[in-house]
């Protein structure tokens, strides 16, 4: 009996959940302020315990698990959520940032008030030309995916804080599939492209949108740097305890998501 208990303890100490706990300081070094390291570790351990396929992949390739976990922490996402998925593929763990995660990072930069994105199906009405503020996209409300037809494109744009529009992004089927085919594993039956096809199309569009809108704290830091000389010229440098106020969208910093922010992606014309 003692040998059995000792063996069980040894197995527990080398399990993926214990490994994740051992990397807490590494996660803390890259996590944004809104997600405490202890919370990140508990959420990651919960993801592993709920998914036996993921647990087996993590035991088979611990290095791939830690690579995915560190990437998730660096981006400031809660593990195993629609913002960031962990997918067991070929005996290893792959980390996939979802389109909601990309949109969340765009919101964190503080330069936009909303992000809009949607897939276009064959029977939808879609129109966009250079110079238009955004695409016009309509389809029958509550129509099923089968009634609307196969996926033929995807679009995305952001509404900036001043009410202006970002550069719209649109991608046709050929371009989206080219992104898909960059990873050979995407053709597998367990690939996210098979499980969550619509979400992956949206991810392609919002990733492209990142090129045209801020998606990190660099934007806010630059604004603060530019404003600092003007402020110092008219205000003495004094210390005052910070006021306790509810955060607004404009005051949100890296890793902090205001609760009243809009939904990650609006669906014009109704959900599928």
C-alpha positions as CSV (number, residue, x, y, z in Angstrom):
1,X,0.0,0.0,0.0
2,X,2.7,2.6,0.8
3,X,4.4,2.0,-2.5
4,X,1.1,2.6,-4.3
5,X,0.5,5.9,-2.5
6,X,4.1,7.0,-3.2
7,X,3.6,6.1,-6.9
8,X,0.4,8.1,-7.0
9,X,2.0,11.1,-5.5
10,X,4.9,10.9,-8.0
11,X,2.5,10.7,-10.9
12,X,0.5,13.7,-9.5
13,X,3.7,15.8,-9.1
14,X,4.6,15.3,-12.8
15,X,1.1,15.9,-14.2
16,X,0.3,18.8,-16.6
17,X,-1.8,20.5,-13.9
18,X,1.2,20.5,-11.6
19,X,3.5,21.7,-14.4
20,X,1.2,24.6,-15.0
21,X,1.3,25.6,-11.4
22,X,5.1,25.5,-11.5
23,X,5.2,28.1,-14.3
24,X,3.1,30.6,-12.3
25,X,6.0,33.1,-12.1
26,X,6.6,32.8,-15.9
27,X,2.9,33.6,-16.5
28,X,3.1,36.5,-14.1
29,X,5.9,38.1,-16.1
30,X,3.7,38.4,-19.2
31,X,0.1,38.6,-17.9
32,X,-1.7,42.0,-18.0
33,X,-3.0,43.5,-14.8
34,X,-6.6,42.3,-15.1
35,X,-5.8,38.6,-14.9
36,X,-3.9,37.6,-11.7
37,X,-1.4,34.7,-12.1
38,X,-3.2,32.6,-9.5
39,X,-6.5,32.9,-11.4
40,X,-4.8,32.1,-14.7
41,X,-3.3,28.9,-13.3
42,X,-6.6,27.8,-11.8
43,X,-8.4,28.4,-15.1
44,X,-5.7,26.5,-17.0
45,X,-5.8,23.6,-14.7
46,X,-9.6,23.5,-15.0
47,X,-9.4,23.4,-18.8
48,X,-7.0,20.4,-18.6
49,X,-9.2,18.5,-16.1
50,X,-12.4,18.9,-18.2
51,X,-10.9,17.7,-21.5
52,X,-9.3,14.3,-21.4
53,X,-8.1,14.5,-25.0
54,X,-6.3,17.8,-24.1
55,X,-4.9,16.2,-20.9
56,X,-3.4,13.3,-22.9
57,X,-1.9,15.6,-25.5
58,X,-0.3,17.7,-22.7
59,X,1.1,14.6,-21.0
60,X,2.5,13.4,-24.3
61,X,4.0,16.8,-25.2
62,X,4.4,19.1,-22.1
63,X,6.5,21.6,-24.1
64,X,3.6,22.3,-26.5
65,X,1.3,22.9,-23.6
66,X,3.6,25.5,-22.0
67,X,4.1,27.2,-25.3
68,X,0.4,27.6,-25.8
69,X,-0.2,28.7,-22.2
70,X,2.5,31.4,-22.3
71,X,1.1,32.7,-25.6
72,X,-2.4,32.8,-24.0
73,X,-0.9,34.7,-21.0
74,X,1.0,37.1,-23.2
75,X,-2.2,38.0,-25.1
76,X,-4.0,38.5,-21.8
77,X,-6.8,35.9,-22.4
78,X,-8.4,33.5,-20.0
79,X,-7.4,30.0,-21.1
80,X,-10.0,27.7,-22.7
81,X,-12.5,30.5,-23.5
82,X,-13.8,31.7,-26.9
83,X,-11.0,34.2,-26.8
84,X,-8.3,31.5,-26.7
85,X,-8.7,27.8,-27.4
86,X,-6.4,24.9,-26.6
87,X,-6.7,22.2,-29.3
88,X,-5.1,18.7,-29.1
89,X,-3.7,17.9,-32.6
90,X,-1.3,15.1,-33.5
91,X,-0.5,14.3,-29.9
92,X,0.4,17.9,-29.0
93,X,-1.4,21.0,-27.7
94,X,-1.9,24.0,-30.1
95,X,-3.1,27.4,-28.9
96,X,-5.6,29.2,-31.1
97,X,-6.6,32.8,-30.5
98,X,-10.3,33.1,-31.4
99,X,-11.7,36.1,-33.3
100,X,-13.3,37.3,-30.0
101,X,-9.8,37.4,-28.5
102,X,-8.5,39.6,-31.4
103,X,-11.5,42.0,-31.0
104,X,-10.9,42.1,-27.2
105,X,-7.3,43.2,-27.8
106,X,-8.5,45.9,-30.2
107,X,-10.9,47.2,-27.5
108,X,-8.1,47.2,-24.9
109,X,-6.1,49.7,-27.0
110,X,-8.8,52.3,-26.3
111,X,-9.1,53.7,-29.8
112,X,-12.4,52.2,-30.9
113,X,-15.9,52.1,-29.7
114,X,-17.1,49.0,-31.6
115,X,-15.9,46.4,-34.0
116,X,-18.2,44.8,-36.6
117,X,-17.6,41.7,-38.6
118,X,-19.7,39.1,-40.4
119,X,-19.4,36.3,-42.9
120,X,-21.1,36.7,-46.3
121,X,-23.0,33.7,-47.8
122,X,-23.9,33.1,-51.4
123,X,-27.5,34.2,-51.2
124,X,-26.9,37.3,-49.2
125,X,-27.0,40.9,-50.5
126,X,-23.5,42.4,-50.3
127,X,-22.1,45.7,-51.7
128,X,-19.0,47.6,-51.1
129,X,-16.9,50.1,-53.2
130,X,-14.0,52.3,-52.4
131,X,-15.1,55.4,-50.8
132,X,-18.1,53.9,-49.0
133,X,-17.8,54.1,-45.2
134,X,-18.5,50.5,-44.7
135,X,-20.0,47.5,-46.5
136,X,-23.8,47.1,-47.0
137,X,-24.8,43.5,-46.1
138,X,-28.3,42.2,-45.8
139,X,-29.9,38.8,-45.5
140,X,-33.2,37.3,-44.5
141,X,-33.6,37.4,-40.7
142,X,-33.5,34.0,-39.0
143,X,-32.6,32.3,-42.3
144,X,-30.5,29.1,-41.8
145,X,-27.0,28.7,-43.1
146,X,-28.3,26.3,-45.7
147,X,-30.8,28.8,-46.9
148,X,-28.2,31.5,-47.1
149,X,-25.8,29.3,-49.0
150,X,-22.1,28.5,-48.7
151,X,-19.6,31.0,-47.3
152,X,-18.2,33.3,-50.0
153,X,-16.6,36.1,-48.0
154,X,-16.1,38.0,-44.8
155,X,-15.8,41.7,-43.8
156,X,-14.9,43.7,-40.7
157,X,-14.5,47.4,-39.7
158,X,-14.2,49.4,-36.5
159,X,-16.0,52.5,-35.4
160,X,-13.4,54.8,-33.8
161,X,-14.0,56.8,-30.6
162,X,-14.6,60.0,-32.6
163,X,-17.3,58.3,-34.7
164,X,-15.1,57.8,-37.7
165,X,-14.8,54.5,-39.5
166,X,-11.6,52.5,-39.9
167,X,-10.6,51.2,-43.3
168,X,-13.0,48.3,-44.0
169,X,-11.5,44.9,-44.6
170,X,-13.1,42.4,-46.9
171,X,-11.8,38.9,-47.9
172,X,-13.1,36.5,-50.5
173,X,-13.3,32.8,-50.3
174,X,-10.1,32.2,-52.1
175,X,-8.1,34.5,-49.8
176,X,-9.6,33.0,-46.7
177,X,-8.8,29.4,-47.8
178,X,-5.3,30.5,-48.6
179,X,-4.9,31.5,-44.9
180,X,-6.4,28.2,-43.9
181,X,-4.0,26.2,-46.0
182,X,-0.9,27.8,-44.6
183,X,-1.0,25.2,-41.8
184,X,-1.2,21.6,-43.2
185,X,-3.0,20.4,-40.0
186,X,-6.0,22.6,-40.9
187,X,-7.3,19.8,-43.2
188,X,-7.6,17.4,-40.3
189,X,-11.1,16.4,-39.1
190,X,-10.2,17.8,-35.6
191,X,-9.0,21.1,-36.9
192,X,-10.8,24.3,-35.7
193,X,-11.5,25.0,-39.4
194,X,-13.7,21.9,-39.3
195,X,-15.3,22.5,-35.9
196,X,-15.8,26.3,-36.0
197,X,-15.6,27.3,-39.7
198,X,-17.6,30.6,-39.3
199,X,-15.4,31.7,-36.4
200,X,-12.2,31.0,-38.3
201,X,-13.5,33.1,-41.2
202,X,-14.2,35.9,-38.8
203,X,-10.8,35.6,-37.3
204,X,-9.2,36.0,-40.7
205,X,-11.0,39.3,-41.2
206,X,-10.4,40.8,-37.7
207,X,-6.7,39.8,-37.9
208,X,-6.5,41.8,-41.1
209,X,-8.3,44.6,-39.4
210,X,-5.5,44.7,-36.8
211,X,-3.3,46.3,-39.4
212,X,-5.6,49.4,-39.6
213,X,-6.5,49.9,-35.9
214,X,-4.5,49.9,-32.7
215,X,-4.6,46.6,-30.8
216,X,-2.1,47.1,-27.9
217,X,-1.1,49.6,-25.3
218,X,1.4,51.2,-27.7
219,X,-1.3,53.5,-28.9
220,X,-2.3,54.7,-25.5
221,X,1.3,55.1,-24.4
222,X,2.1,57.2,-27.4
223,X,-1.0,59.5,-26.8
224,X,0.1,59.9,-23.2
225,X,3.7,60.7,-24.2
226,X,2.5,63.4,-26.6
227,X,0.2,64.9,-24.0
228,X,2.8,64.8,-21.2
229,X,4.8,68.0,-22.1
230,X,1.6,70.0,-22.4
231,X,0.3,68.8,-19.1
232,X,3.6,69.5,-17.3
233,X,3.6,73.1,-18.7
234,X,0.4,74.0,-16.9
235,X,0.2,71.6,-14.0
236,X,2.6,71.2,-11.1
237,X,3.9,67.7,-10.4
238,X,2.1,66.7,-7.2
239,X,0.9,63.5,-5.7
240,X,-2.8,62.9,-5.0
241,X,-4.4,59.6,-4.1
242,X,-6.3,58.2,-7.1
243,X,-10.0,58.8,-7.0
244,X,-12.2,55.7,-6.8
245,X,-14.3,55.8,-10.0
246,X,-15.8,53.2,-12.2
247,X,-13.6,52.6,-15.3
248,X,-14.9,53.9,-18.6
249,X,-14.1,52.6,-22.0
250,X,-11.6,55.4,-22.6
251,X,-9.9,54.7,-19.3
252,X,-9.4,51.0,-19.9
253,X,-5.7,49.9,-20.0
254,X,-4.0,46.8,-21.3
255,X,-5.8,43.7,-20.1
256,X,-8.7,45.5,-18.5
257,X,-12.1,45.1,-20.2
258,X,-14.9,47.5,-19.3
259,X,-18.1,45.6,-18.5
260,X,-20.2,47.9,-20.7
261,X,-18.2,47.4,-23.8
262,X,-20.2,46.3,-26.9
263,X,-20.4,42.6,-27.9
264,X,-17.2,41.4,-29.7
265,X,-18.9,41.2,-33.1
266,X,-22.3,42.4,-34.2
267,X,-24.4,40.3,-36.5
268,X,-26.3,42.5,-38.9
269,X,-29.6,41.1,-40.0
270,X,-29.8,38.6,-37.2
271,X,-27.9,35.5,-36.1
272,X,-27.5,32.4,-38.3
